[in-house]
């Protein structure tokens, strides 16, 4: 009989504990933790300008990137938007330049120096053709390499993997003919 009472008491205590634990609980609401990576897949920053300026008349500083490890790209194109309000050429004026694809890797790095130098030279040629000089506002961004080189602004925005990074540079046209 003692065993039956002890067994029944143990069962009753266990059942009460089970029922108490299974009832509706109202834990304090908590906000979900913020995602580890916020914003575009790539964040860009300019490095220190090189000591020797580009002989083309315009020097884009080194472009550093930090990438979301869950959204890495192997190849990207550099897109340069620039303000054409200082253009003195009467013809149609393009306000963006898309570079050929370049290989990148890892979650942190810098675009290759020769690639950024080529972008500086190509941009200087365009600005020179538009008879521009002095301060020029530009913004750089990275897009997926599947974009056509003559892409529209909408196509660029659809393939953009970074935010736009603005900077103001001085353009000294080495061959002024305007």
VOSEFI-725410 format. One record per atom (N, C-alpha, C): residue number from 1; residue in one letter; x, y, z. Coordinates in Angstrom, 2 decimals. Each point is the difference from the previous one (the first is absolute). Example, Ala and Ser with C-alpha at 12.3 -4.5 7.8 and 13.67 -1.06 7.14 Angstrom:
% residues 2
pos/code/c1/c2/c3
1/A/13.19/-5.69/7.80
1/A/-0.89/1.19/0.00
1/A/0.90/1.20/0.00
2/S/-0.35/1.05/-0.72
2/S/0.82/1.19/0.06
2/S/-0.77/1.09/0.73
//
This chain:
% residues 178
pos/code/c1/c2/c3
1/X/0.81/-1.17/0.00
1/X/-0.81/1.17/0.00
1/X/0.87/1.25/0.00
2/X/1.10/-0.03/0.80
2/X/0.90/1.14/0.02
2/X/0.56/0.28/-1.38
3/X/0.34/-1.08/-0.70
3/X/0.55/0.17/-1.34
3/X/-1.03/0.64/-0.92
4/X/-1.25/-0.35/0.14
4/X/-1.06/0.55/-0.85
4/X/-0.19/1.48/0.29
5/X/0.05/0.40/1.27
5/X/-0.16/1.41/0.36
5/X/1.19/0.80/-0.53
6/X/1.20/-0.51/0.16
6/X/1.20/0.70/-0.47
6/X/-0.03/0.12/-1.53
7/X/-0.41/-1.08/-0.66
7/X/-0.08/0.02/-1.45
7/X/-1.06/0.98/-0.47
8/X/-1.16/0.03/0.64
8/X/-1.07/0.92/-0.36
8/X/0.42/1.44/0.26
9/X/0.67/0.25/1.14
9/X/0.46/1.36/0.30
9/X/1.03/0.46/-1.03
10/X/0.92/-0.87/-0.35
10/X/1.01/0.35/-1.00
10/X/-0.64/0.28/-1.35
11/X/-0.99/-0.80/-0.35
11/X/-0.70/0.20/-1.27
11/X/-0.76/1.32/0.01
12/X/-0.64/0.34/1.12
12/X/-0.77/1.25/0.12
12/X/0.94/1.21/-0.09
13/X/1.13/-0.06/0.66
13/X/0.96/1.12/-0.04
13/X/0.55/0.15/-1.43
14/X/0.32/-1.11/-0.65
14/X/0.50/0.03/-1.38
14/X/-1.04/0.56/-0.95
15/X/-1.27/-0.37/0.18
15/X/-1.07/0.49/-0.85
15/X/-0.20/1.50/0.19
16/X/0.06/0.47/1.23
16/X/-0.14/1.44/0.26
16/X/1.15/0.79/-0.63
17/X/1.19/-0.55/0.10
17/X/1.16/0.67/-0.60
17/X/-0.14/0.03/-1.52
18/X/-0.49/-1.10/-0.56
18/X/-0.19/-0.05/-1.44
18/X/-1.06/0.99/-0.46
19/X/-1.11/0.06/0.72
19/X/-1.08/0.92/-0.36
19/X/0.44/1.44/0.16
20/X/0.73/0.31/1.03
20/X/0.46/1.36/0.23
20/X/0.96/0.44/-1.12
21/X/0.80/-0.93/-0.49
21/X/0.95/0.34/-1.05
21/X/-0.64/0.10/-1.37
22/X/-1.15/-0.60/-0.19
22/X/-0.63/-0.03/-1.31
22/X/-1.07/1.07/-0.17
23/X/-0.28/0.72/1.00
23/X/-1.03/1.02/-0.10
23/X/0.46/1.16/-0.88
24/X/-0.93/0.90/-0.29
24/X/0.38/1.15/-0.83
24/X/1.00/0.87/0.75
25/X/1.06/0.32/-0.70
25/X/1.00/0.86/0.63
25/X/0.05/1.30/-0.79
26/X/0.28/1.05/0.67
26/X/0.07/1.32/-0.62
26/X/1.39/0.59/0.20
27/X/0.97/-0.52/-0.76
27/X/1.33/0.59/0.18
27/X/-0.01/1.43/-0.56
28/X/0.88/0.78/0.53
28/X/0.09/1.39/-0.45
28/X/0.39/0.01/-1.48
29/X/-0.71/0.78/-0.81
29/X/0.33/0.04/-1.43
29/X/1.39/0.60/-0.20
30/X/0.75/-0.62/-0.89
30/X/1.33/0.50/-0.31
30/X/0.10/0.27/-1.49
31/X/0.74/1.00/-0.35
31/X/0.22/0.30/-1.40
31/X/1.00/-1.00/-0.56
32/X/-0.19/-0.38/-1.27
32/X/0.98/-0.93/-0.57
32/X/1.36/0.68/-0.09
33/X/1.05/-0.77/0.12
33/X/1.33/0.63/-0.08
33/X/0.22/0.59/-1.39
34/X/0.70/1.11/-0.09
34/X/0.24/0.59/-1.31
34/X/0.87/-0.93/-0.85
35/X/-0.20/0.03/-1.32
35/X/0.84/-0.86/-0.83
35/X/1.47/0.40/0.12
36/X/0.87/-0.97/-0.19
36/X/1.43/0.27/0.14
36/X/0.49/0.97/-1.07
37/X/-0.56/-0.05/-1.19
37/X/0.43/0.85/-1.10
37/X/-1.17/0.85/-0.43
38/X/0.20/1.28/-0.08
38/X/-1.09/0.89/-0.40
38/X/0.40/0.75/-1.26
39/X/-0.97/0.26/-0.86
39/X/0.25/0.77/-1.21
39/X/0.41/-0.89/-1.17
40/X/0.64/0.62/-0.98
40/X/0.42/-0.69/-1.21
40/X/1.03/-1.08/0.33
41/X/0.17/-0.93/-0.94
41/X/0.93/-1.11/0.21
41/X/1.45/0.45/0.15
42/X/0.35/1.13/-0.62
42/X/1.36/0.52/0.08
42/X/-0.05/1.44/0.51
43/X/0.88/0.31/0.93
43/X/0.19/1.37/0.48
43/X/1.33/0.49/-0.56
44/X/0.01/1.22/-0.52
44/X/1.19/0.56/-0.62
44/X/0.56/1.15/0.84
45/X/1.29/0.21/-0.12
45/X/0.68/1.14/0.64
45/X/1.22/0.35/-0.84
46/X/0.34/1.28/-0.01
46/X/1.20/0.43/-0.70
46/X/1.20/-0.09/0.93
47/X/1.13/-0.41/-0.56
47/X/1.26/-0.01/0.73
47/X/0.70/1.34/-0.19
48/X/1.21/0.08/0.50
48/X/0.80/1.21/-0.15
48/X/0.38/0.17/-1.47
49/X/-0.10/1.23/-0.53
49/X/0.38/0.20/-1.40
49/X/1.49/-0.32/-0.20
50/X/0.33/-0.52/-1.17
50/X/1.40/-0.33/-0.24
50/X/0.88/1.25/-0.02
51/X/1.26/-0.17/0.35
51/X/0.94/1.13/0.05
51/X/0.24/0.57/-1.40
52/X/0.00/-0.88/-0.99
52/X/0.24/0.44/-1.37
52/X/-1.34/0.07/-0.73
53/X/-0.43/1.20/-0.42
53/X/-1.29/0.10/-0.68
53/X/0.04/-0.65/-1.38
54/X/-1.15/-0.38/-0.47
54/X/-0.13/-0.60/-1.32
54/X/0.32/1.05/-1.05
55/X/0.85/-0.28/-0.97
55/X/0.35/1.00/-1.02
55/X/-1.17/0.40/-0.89
56/X/-1.11/-0.73/0.07
56/X/-1.16/0.33/-0.83
56/X/-0.70/1.26/0.49
57/X/0.30/0.44/1.22
57/X/-0.61/1.23/0.51
57/X/-1.04/-0.22/1.09
58/X/-0.30/-1.25/0.31
58/X/-1.00/-0.32/1.02
58/X/0.43/-1.28/0.70
59/X/-0.06/-0.02/1.32
59/X/0.42/-1.19/0.75
59/X/-1.11/-0.43/0.95
60/X/-0.57/-1.17/-0.28
60/X/-0.97/-0.59/0.92
60/X/0.81/-0.73/1.08
61/X/-0.25/0.29/1.28
61/X/0.75/-0.69/1.06
61/X/-0.30/-1.50/-0.01
62/X/0.84/-0.80/0.66
62/X/-0.27/-1.44/0.09
62/X/-1.40/-0.24/0.58
63/X/-0.66/-1.02/-0.50
63/X/-1.36/-0.33/0.43
63/X/0.04/-1.29/0.80
64/X/-0.31/0.12/1.29
64/X/-0.03/-1.15/0.90
64/X/-1.42/-0.54/0.08
65/X/-0.12/-1.31/0.23
65/X/-1.33/-0.59/0.16
65/X/-0.02/-0.93/1.20
66/X/-1.18/-0.10/0.60
66/X/-0.30/-0.98/1.04
66/X/-1.28/-0.68/-0.46
67/X/-0.03/-1.33/0.04
67/X/-1.12/-0.74/-0.57
67/X/-0.74/-0.82/1.04
68/X/-1.27/-0.16/-0.25
68/X/-0.83/-0.92/0.78
68/X/0.47/-1.41/-0.35
69/X/0.44/-0.80/0.98
69/X/0.52/-1.34/-0.32
69/X/-1.05/-0.91/-0.62
70/X/-1.28/0.33/0.15
70/X/-1.07/-0.82/-0.57
70/X/-0.40/0.46/-1.41
71/X/0.63/1.03/-0.52
71/X/-0.39/0.52/-1.33
71/X/1.23/0.41/-0.80
72/X/1.00/-0.86/-0.04
72/X/1.25/0.34/-0.69
72/X/-0.15/-0.11/-1.51
73/X/0.67/0.89/-0.70
73/X/0.08/-0.02/-1.46
73/X/1.43/-0.32/-0.38
74/X/0.18/-0.65/-1.14
74/X/1.36/-0.29/-0.49
74/X/0.48/1.06/-0.98
75/X/-0.94/0.55/-0.76
75/X/0.34/1.02/-0.99
75/X/-1.01/1.13/0.11
76/X/0.50/1.20/-0.08
76/X/-0.86/1.19/0.05
76/X/0.49/1.01/-1.03
77/X/-0.87/0.94/-0.32
77/X/0.36/1.14/-0.84
77/X/-0.06/1.24/0.87
78/X/0.93/0.91/-0.23
78/X/-0.02/1.28/0.68
78/X/-0.82/0.96/-0.87
79/X/-0.97/0.66/0.62
79/X/-0.81/1.01/-0.69
79/X/0.35/1.35/0.61
80/X/0.25/0.98/-0.86
80/X/0.32/1.35/0.44
80/X/-1.07/0.94/-0.54
81/X/-0.74/0.62/0.90
81/X/-0.95/1.06/-0.38
81/X/0.72/1.32/0.24
82/X/-0.20/0.97/-0.88
82/X/0.65/1.29/0.20
82/X/-0.93/1.13/-0.40
83/X/0.21/1.13/0.64
83/X/-0.81/1.20/-0.23
83/X/0.48/0.67/-1.28
84/X/-0.89/0.16/-0.96
84/X/0.35/0.60/-1.29
84/X/-0.45/1.45/-0.11
85/X/-0.35/0.61/1.12
85/X/-0.49/1.38/-0.07
85/X/1.08/0.98/-0.49
86/X/1.27/-0.36/0.11
86/X/1.07/0.87/-0.46
86/X/0.43/-0.26/-1.44
87/X/-0.73/-0.89/-0.69
87/X/0.36/-0.33/-1.38
87/X/-0.25/1.18/-0.92
88/X/0.97/0.28/-0.86
88/X/-0.13/1.11/-0.93
88/X/-0.25/-0.49/-1.42
89/X/-0.03/-1.29/-0.18
89/X/-0.23/-0.60/-1.30
89/X/-1.50/0.03/-0.30
90/X/-0.38/0.38/-1.20
90/X/-1.42/0.16/-0.35
90/X/-0.68/-1.31/-0.33
91/X/0.75/-1.06/-0.25
91/X/-0.58/-1.28/-0.38
91/X/-0.61/-0.73/1.17
92/X/-0.51/-1.21/-0.27
92/X/-0.55/-0.81/1.10
92/X/1.11/-0.39/0.97
93/X/-0.35/-0.01/1.27
93/X/0.98/-0.25/1.05
93/X/-0.44/-1.20/0.83
94/X/0.88/-1.00/0.09
94/X/-0.27/-1.14/0.87
94/X/0.48/0.35/1.40
95/X/-0.71/-0.47/1.01
95/X/0.41/0.31/1.37
95/X/0.41/-1.23/0.80
96/X/0.27/-1.10/-0.71
96/X/0.48/-1.19/0.69
96/X/0.99/-0.76/-0.87
97/X/0.86/-0.71/0.66
97/X/1.00/-0.82/-0.67
97/X/0.02/-1.35/0.70
98/X/-0.06/-1.08/-0.79
98/X/0.03/-1.35/0.56
98/X/1.29/-0.65/-0.46
99/X/0.79/-0.42/0.95
99/X/1.27/-0.66/-0.29
99/X/-0.23/-1.48/-0.30
100/X/0.97/-0.63/-0.63
100/X/-0.05/-1.44/-0.26
100/X/0.05/-0.75/1.33
101/X/-0.41/-1.27/0.01
101/X/0.01/-0.76/1.25
101/X/1.41/-0.19/0.57
102/X/0.04/-0.12/1.32
102/X/1.25/-0.26/0.71
102/X/-0.27/-1.10/1.02
103/X/1.00/-0.85/0.21
103/X/-0.12/-1.07/0.99
103/X/0.29/0.55/1.39
104/X/-0.85/-0.38/0.95
104/X/0.22/0.35/1.40
104/X/-0.24/-1.26/0.82
105/X/0.55/-0.03/1.20
105/X/-0.24/-1.16/0.86
105/X/0.09/0.42/1.46
106/X/-0.63/-0.79/0.82
106/X/0.06/0.23/1.44
106/X/-1.03/1.01/0.48
107/X/-0.02/0.17/1.31
107/X/-0.96/0.92/0.60
107/X/0.56/1.40/0.17
108/X/1.30/0.16/-0.17
108/X/0.62/1.32/0.08
108/X/1.10/0.09/-1.04
109/X/0.18/1.19/-0.53
109/X/1.08/0.17/-0.95
109/X/-0.05/1.36/-0.66
110/X/0.79/0.15/-1.03
110/X/0.08/1.23/-0.77
110/X/-0.05/-0.37/-1.47
111/X/-0.72/0.79/-0.79
111/X/0.01/-0.24/-1.43
111/X/1.43/0.15/-0.50
112/X/0.40/-0.78/-1.01
112/X/1.38/0.08/-0.48
112/X/0.39/1.42/-0.41
113/X/1.24/0.39/0.32
113/X/0.47/1.36/-0.28
113/X/-0.02/0.31/-1.48
114/X/0.40/-0.96/-0.85
114/X/0.00/0.27/-1.44
114/X/-1.42/0.18/-0.54
115/X/-0.96/-0.67/0.62
115/X/-1.41/0.13/-0.39
115/X/-0.51/1.41/0.34
116/X/0.31/0.48/1.19
116/X/-0.43/1.34/0.42
116/X/0.74/1.07/-0.82
117/X/1.28/-0.24/-0.33
117/X/0.74/0.94/-0.86
117/X/-0.63/0.07/-1.38
118/X/-0.42/-1.14/-0.54
118/X/-0.67/-0.02/-1.31
118/X/-1.32/0.77/0.08
119/X/-0.73/-0.16/1.09
119/X/-1.24/0.75/0.19
119/X/0.29/1.50/0.04
120/X/1.07/0.39/0.67
120/X/0.39/1.42/0.07
120/X/0.32/0.53/-1.39
121/X/0.77/-0.74/-0.77
121/X/0.38/0.42/-1.36
121/X/-1.22/0.09/-0.92
122/X/-0.86/-1.01/0.05
122/X/-1.20/0.00/-0.86
122/X/-0.93/1.15/0.36
123/X/-0.17/0.23/1.29
123/X/-0.86/1.10/0.44
123/X/0.59/1.34/-0.42
124/X/1.33/0.15/0.12
124/X/0.66/1.24/-0.41
124/X/-0.22/0.25/-1.49
125/X/0.05/-1.05/-0.82
125/X/-0.25/0.15/-1.43
125/X/-1.41/0.51/-0.26
126/X/-0.97/-0.58/0.71
126/X/-1.40/0.43/-0.18
126/X/-0.18/1.45/0.42
127/X/0.55/0.36/1.15
127/X/-0.13/1.37/0.49
127/X/0.69/0.98/-0.94
128/X/1.15/-0.39/-0.54
128/X/0.70/0.84/-0.95
128/X/-0.80/0.19/-1.28
129/X/-0.67/-1.05/-0.46
129/X/-0.83/0.10/-1.20
129/X/-1.19/0.93/0.22
130/X/-0.45/0.11/1.24
130/X/-1.12/0.89/0.33
130/X/0.48/1.40/0.38
131/X/1.30/0.26/-0.15
131/X/0.60/1.30/0.31
131/X/-0.21/0.41/1.45
132/X/0.06/-0.96/0.88
132/X/-0.17/0.29/1.42
132/X/1.36/0.24/0.64
133/X/0.01/0.74/1.10
133/X/1.21/0.19/0.79
133/X/-0.40/0.44/1.40
134/X/0.93/-0.11/0.91
134/X/-0.27/0.38/1.38
134/X/-0.58/-1.15/0.80
135/X/-0.79/0.34/1.03
135/X/-0.57/-1.01/0.89
135/X/-1.14/-0.75/-0.70
136/X/0.02/-1.31/0.16
136/X/-1.01/-0.88/-0.59
136/X/-0.51/-0.93/1.09
137/X/-1.31/-0.07/0.15
137/X/-0.61/-0.90/0.97
137/X/-0.25/-1.33/-0.69
138/X/0.51/-1.08/0.62
138/X/-0.24/-1.34/-0.53
138/X/-0.53/-0.88/1.12
139/X/-0.62/-1.10/-0.40
139/X/-0.42/-1.05/0.93
139/X/0.37/-1.33/-0.64
140/X/0.55/-0.89/0.79
140/X/0.37/-1.32/-0.51
140/X/-0.84/-1.07/0.69
141/X/-0.26/-1.07/-0.73
141/X/-0.74/-1.13/0.53
141/X/0.42/-1.27/-0.72
142/X/-0.31/-1.14/0.60
142/X/0.30/-1.29/-0.61
142/X/-1.29/-0.65/-0.45
143/X/0.04/-0.61/-1.20
143/X/-1.14/-0.73/-0.54
143/X/0.45/-1.41/-0.37
144/X/-0.97/-0.90/-0.13
144/X/0.29/-1.34/-0.46
144/X/0.59/0.06/-1.39
145/X/0.92/-0.89/-0.31
145/X/0.71/0.06/-1.27
145/X/-0.86/-0.37/-1.20
146/X/-1.20/-0.45/0.21
146/X/-0.88/-0.37/-1.12
146/X/-0.67/1.21/-0.65
147/X/0.35/1.20/0.41
147/X/-0.63/1.21/-0.53
147/X/0.65/0.39/-1.33
148/X/-0.78/0.49/-0.96
148/X/0.62/0.46/-1.26
148/X/0.76/1.31/0.22
149/X/1.03/0.25/-0.78
149/X/0.81/1.21/0.15
149/X/-0.78/1.27/-0.37
150/X/-1.06/-0.14/-0.75
150/X/-0.85/1.14/-0.37
150/X/-1.31/-0.04/0.79
151/X/0.04/-0.42/1.25
151/X/-1.21/-0.19/0.82
151/X/-0.70/1.32/0.31
152/X/-1.30/-0.08/0.14
152/X/-0.79/1.16/0.42
152/X/0.11/0.13/1.51
153/X/-0.48/1.12/0.51
153/X/0.04/0.23/1.45
153/X/-0.83/-1.05/0.74
154/X/-1.14/-0.41/-0.57
154/X/-0.82/-1.03/0.63
154/X/0.73/-1.34/0.05
155/X/0.70/-0.35/-1.08
155/X/0.76/-1.24/-0.01
155/X/1.12/0.04/1.04
156/X/0.64/1.14/0.13
156/X/1.06/0.15/1.00
156/X/-0.59/-0.19/1.40
157/X/-1.10/0.65/0.28
157/X/-0.61/-0.10/1.33
157/X/-0.47/-1.42/0.30
158/X/-0.44/-0.74/-1.02
158/X/-0.43/-1.39/0.21
158/X/1.17/-0.92/0.34
159/X/1.18/0.29/-0.51
159/X/1.17/-0.86/0.21
159/X/0.97/0.55/1.05
160/X/-0.36/1.09/0.65
160/X/0.87/0.65/0.98
160/X/0.19/-0.91/1.22
161/X/1.26/-0.23/0.39
161/X/0.29/-0.83/1.18
161/X/0.61/0.83/1.12
162/X/0.18/1.29/-0.22
162/X/0.53/0.89/1.03
162/X/-0.83/1.28/0.01
163/X/0.23/0.81/0.99
163/X/-0.58/1.33/-0.01
163/X/0.87/0.92/-0.85
164/X/-0.44/1.22/-0.22
164/X/0.78/0.98/-0.74
164/X/0.93/0.73/0.96
165/X/1.25/0.14/-0.39
165/X/1.00/0.67/0.81
165/X/0.41/1.29/-0.71
166/X/-0.40/1.17/0.53
166/X/0.30/1.26/-0.68
166/X/1.37/0.57/0.40
167/X/0.55/0.80/-0.91
167/X/1.25/0.72/0.26
167/X/0.08/1.16/-1.00
168/X/0.70/1.03/0.38
168/X/0.23/1.12/-0.91
168/X/1.50/0.02/-0.34
169/X/0.30/-0.04/-1.30
169/X/1.38/-0.05/-0.46
169/X/0.30/1.21/-0.86
170/X/1.26/0.32/-0.12
170/X/0.43/1.10/-0.86
170/X/0.50/-0.60/-1.31
171/X/-0.55/0.52/-1.11
171/X/0.42/-0.44/-1.32
171/X/0.82/1.10/-0.65
172/X/1.24/-0.35/-0.31
172/X/0.89/0.92/-0.70
172/X/0.23/-0.58/-1.38
173/X/-0.66/0.55/-1.00
173/X/0.10/-0.52/-1.35
173/X/1.43/0.24/-0.52
174/X/0.77/-1.08/-0.23
174/X/1.38/0.19/-0.43
174/X/0.13/0.49/-1.46
175/X/-1.07/-0.13/-0.76
175/X/0.00/0.44/-1.41
175/X/-1.23/0.88/-0.26
176/X/-0.08/1.16/0.62
176/X/-1.20/0.82/-0.19
176/X/-0.09/0.49/-1.45
177/X/-1.17/-0.22/-0.57
177/X/-0.24/0.48/-1.35
177/X/-1.33/0.72/-0.10
178/X/-0.56/0.34/1.11
178/X/-1.31/0.67/0.03
178/X/0.18/1.49/0.26
//
